[in-house]
Amino acid sequence: MSFNMWVRQTHRWVSIAFVAVVIAIFATLGLGKQPAQWVYFLPLAPLAFLALTGLYMFALPYLTKARSVPARGDA
C-alpha cells in the first residue's frame, strides 16, 4: 500500500474514532452525568491528526500537478 493510501485509510479510521468519542461525550452529558474534566480533552489528539492528514490530502493534488508540469524553458 502506498503512503497516500495509508494516509487516507488512517484518516478514515481516526475520523470514526473521533466521532465515536464525541458522541459518547454528548451521550454522557445527555444522561445528566458530569464526566471528569480530562474527558473533554480526549477528542483533541485525533482532531490534530485529522487536521494534519486532511491538510496533506488537500495539498496533494496541487503538489503532484506542480511536479508533473515541465518548466516553460524545457523542451
Biotite code that builds the C-alpha atoms (Angstrom):
import biotite.structure as struc

atoms = struc.array([
    struc.Atom([0.000, 0.000, 0.000], chain_id="A", res_id=1, res_name="MET", atom_name="CA", element="C"),
    struc.Atom([1.413, 3.391, -0.962], chain_id="A", res_id=2, res_name="SER", atom_name="CA", element="C"),
    struc.Atom([1.936, 6.196, 1.516], chain_id="A", res_id=3, res_name="PHE", atom_name="CA", element="C"),
    struc.Atom([-1.009, 8.192, 0.124], chain_id="A", res_id=4, res_name="ASN", atom_name="CA", element="C"),
    struc.Atom([-3.393, 5.259, 0.506], chain_id="A", res_id=5, res_name="MET", atom_name="CA", element="C"),
    struc.Atom([-2.105, 4.637, 4.022], chain_id="A", res_id=6, res_name="TRP", atom_name="CA", element="C"),
    struc.Atom([-2.764, 8.281, 4.960], chain_id="A", res_id=7, res_name="VAL", atom_name="CA", element="C"),
    struc.Atom([-6.299, 8.111, 3.522], chain_id="A", res_id=8, res_name="ARG", atom_name="CA", element="C"),
    struc.Atom([-7.140, 4.844, 5.275], chain_id="A", res_id=9, res_name="GLN", atom_name="CA", element="C"),
    struc.Atom([-5.760, 6.054, 8.600], chain_id="A", res_id=10, res_name="THR", atom_name="CA", element="C"),
    struc.Atom([-7.643, 9.334, 8.213], chain_id="A", res_id=11, res_name="HIS", atom_name="CA", element="C"),
    struc.Atom([-10.899, 7.423, 7.719], chain_id="A", res_id=12, res_name="ARG", atom_name="CA", element="C"),
    struc.Atom([-10.448, 5.183, 10.761], chain_id="A", res_id=13, res_name="TRP", atom_name="CA", element="C"),
    struc.Atom([-9.322, 8.018, 13.026], chain_id="A", res_id=14, res_name="VAL", atom_name="CA", element="C"),
    struc.Atom([-12.349, 10.050, 11.959], chain_id="A", res_id=15, res_name="SER", atom_name="CA", element="C"),
    struc.Atom([-14.609, 7.158, 13.003], chain_id="A", res_id=16, res_name="ILE", atom_name="CA", element="C"),
    struc.Atom([-12.897, 7.032, 16.410], chain_id="A", res_id=17, res_name="ALA", atom_name="CA", element="C"),
    struc.Atom([-13.173, 10.822, 16.759], chain_id="A", res_id=18, res_name="PHE", atom_name="CA", element="C"),
    struc.Atom([-16.905, 10.797, 16.027], chain_id="A", res_id=19, res_name="VAL", atom_name="CA", element="C"),
    struc.Atom([-17.434, 7.922, 18.464], chain_id="A", res_id=20, res_name="ALA", atom_name="CA", element="C"),
    struc.Atom([-15.667, 9.801, 21.268], chain_id="A", res_id=21, res_name="VAL", atom_name="CA", element="C"),
    struc.Atom([-17.638, 12.988, 20.621], chain_id="A", res_id=22, res_name="VAL", atom_name="CA", element="C"),
    struc.Atom([-20.939, 11.059, 20.536], chain_id="A", res_id=23, res_name="ILE", atom_name="CA", element="C"),
    struc.Atom([-20.017, 9.324, 23.793], chain_id="A", res_id=24, res_name="ALA", atom_name="CA", element="C"),
    struc.Atom([-19.314, 12.665, 25.477], chain_id="A", res_id=25, res_name="ILE", atom_name="CA", element="C"),
    struc.Atom([-22.617, 14.128, 24.308], chain_id="A", res_id=26, res_name="PHE", atom_name="CA", element="C"),
    struc.Atom([-24.497, 10.977, 25.346], chain_id="A", res_id=27, res_name="ALA", atom_name="CA", element="C"),
    struc.Atom([-22.965, 11.186, 28.810], chain_id="A", res_id=28, res_name="THR", atom_name="CA", element="C"),
    struc.Atom([-23.989, 14.821, 29.076], chain_id="A", res_id=29, res_name="LEU", atom_name="CA", element="C"),
    struc.Atom([-27.472, 13.954, 27.832], chain_id="A", res_id=30, res_name="GLY", atom_name="CA", element="C"),
    struc.Atom([-27.882, 11.402, 30.609], chain_id="A", res_id=31, res_name="LEU", atom_name="CA", element="C"),
    struc.Atom([-27.265, 14.156, 33.122], chain_id="A", res_id=32, res_name="GLY", atom_name="CA", element="C"),
    struc.Atom([-23.887, 12.855, 34.244], chain_id="A", res_id=33, res_name="LYS", atom_name="CA", element="C"),
    struc.Atom([-20.919, 15.141, 34.537], chain_id="A", res_id=34, res_name="GLN", atom_name="CA", element="C"),
    struc.Atom([-17.758, 13.421, 33.236], chain_id="A", res_id=35, res_name="PRO", atom_name="CA", element="C"),
    struc.Atom([-14.312, 14.244, 34.558], chain_id="A", res_id=36, res_name="ALA", atom_name="CA", element="C"),
    struc.Atom([-12.715, 17.358, 33.150], chain_id="A", res_id=37, res_name="GLN", atom_name="CA", element="C"),
    struc.Atom([-9.999, 15.380, 31.269], chain_id="A", res_id=38, res_name="TRP", atom_name="CA", element="C"),
    struc.Atom([-12.649, 13.604, 29.191], chain_id="A", res_id=39, res_name="VAL", atom_name="CA", element="C"),
    struc.Atom([-13.254, 16.814, 27.252], chain_id="A", res_id=40, res_name="TYR", atom_name="CA", element="C"),
    struc.Atom([-9.635, 16.734, 26.057], chain_id="A", res_id=41, res_name="PHE", atom_name="CA", element="C"),
    struc.Atom([-9.883, 13.216, 24.569], chain_id="A", res_id=42, res_name="LEU", atom_name="CA", element="C"),
    struc.Atom([-11.013, 14.355, 21.089], chain_id="A", res_id=43, res_name="PRO", atom_name="CA", element="C"),
    struc.Atom([-8.133, 16.820, 20.696], chain_id="A", res_id=44, res_name="LEU", atom_name="CA", element="C"),
    struc.Atom([-5.429, 14.275, 19.771], chain_id="A", res_id=45, res_name="ALA", atom_name="CA", element="C"),
    struc.Atom([-7.457, 12.649, 16.959], chain_id="A", res_id=46, res_name="PRO", atom_name="CA", element="C"),
    struc.Atom([-8.582, 16.096, 15.835], chain_id="A", res_id=47, res_name="LEU", atom_name="CA", element="C"),
    struc.Atom([-4.966, 17.253, 15.491], chain_id="A", res_id=48, res_name="ALA", atom_name="CA", element="C"),
    struc.Atom([-4.128, 14.137, 13.486], chain_id="A", res_id=49, res_name="PHE", atom_name="CA", element="C"),
    struc.Atom([-7.201, 14.657, 11.280], chain_id="A", res_id=50, res_name="LEU", atom_name="CA", element="C"),
    struc.Atom([-6.176, 18.255, 10.653], chain_id="A", res_id=51, res_name="ALA", atom_name="CA", element="C"),
    struc.Atom([-2.667, 17.244, 9.576], chain_id="A", res_id=52, res_name="LEU", atom_name="CA", element="C"),
    struc.Atom([-3.750, 14.384, 7.325], chain_id="A", res_id=53, res_name="THR", atom_name="CA", element="C"),
    struc.Atom([-6.604, 16.464, 5.913], chain_id="A", res_id=54, res_name="GLY", atom_name="CA", element="C"),
    struc.Atom([-4.248, 19.286, 5.000], chain_id="A", res_id=55, res_name="LEU", atom_name="CA", element="C"),
    struc.Atom([-1.889, 16.767, 3.408], chain_id="A", res_id=56, res_name="TYR", atom_name="CA", element="C"),
    struc.Atom([-4.676, 15.268, 1.300], chain_id="A", res_id=57, res_name="MET", atom_name="CA", element="C"),
    struc.Atom([-5.908, 18.744, 0.391], chain_id="A", res_id=58, res_name="PHE", atom_name="CA", element="C"),
    struc.Atom([-2.479, 19.828, -0.854], chain_id="A", res_id=59, res_name="ALA", atom_name="CA", element="C"),
    struc.Atom([-1.643, 16.543, -2.586], chain_id="A", res_id=60, res_name="LEU", atom_name="CA", element="C"),
    struc.Atom([-3.292, 17.301, -5.972], chain_id="A", res_id=61, res_name="PRO", atom_name="CA", element="C"),
    struc.Atom([-1.552, 20.675, -6.142], chain_id="A", res_id=62, res_name="TYR", atom_name="CA", element="C"),
    struc.Atom([1.821, 19.185, -5.257], chain_id="A", res_id=63, res_name="LEU", atom_name="CA", element="C"),
    struc.Atom([1.578, 16.378, -7.819], chain_id="A", res_id=64, res_name="THR", atom_name="CA", element="C"),
    struc.Atom([0.399, 18.785, -10.517], chain_id="A", res_id=65, res_name="LYS", atom_name="CA", element="C"),
    struc.Atom([3.362, 21.069, -9.858], chain_id="A", res_id=66, res_name="ALA", atom_name="CA", element="C"),
    struc.Atom([5.755, 18.124, -10.252], chain_id="A", res_id=67, res_name="ARG", atom_name="CA", element="C"),
    struc.Atom([4.233, 16.852, -13.485], chain_id="A", res_id=68, res_name="SER", atom_name="CA", element="C"),
    struc.Atom([4.195, 20.176, -15.365], chain_id="A", res_id=69, res_name="VAL", atom_name="CA", element="C"),
    struc.Atom([7.587, 20.883, -17.006], chain_id="A", res_id=70, res_name="PRO", atom_name="CA", element="C"),
    struc.Atom([9.117, 24.330, -16.784], chain_id="A", res_id=71, res_name="ALA", atom_name="CA", element="C"),
    struc.Atom([8.480, 26.733, -19.693], chain_id="A", res_id=72, res_name="ARG", atom_name="CA", element="C"),
    struc.Atom([12.102, 26.775, -20.825], chain_id="A", res_id=73, res_name="GLY", atom_name="CA", element="C"),
    struc.Atom([12.371, 22.986, -21.018], chain_id="A", res_id=74, res_name="ASP", atom_name="CA", element="C"),
    struc.Atom([11.974, 21.317, -24.388], chain_id="A", res_id=75, res_name="ALA", atom_name="CA", element="C"),
])
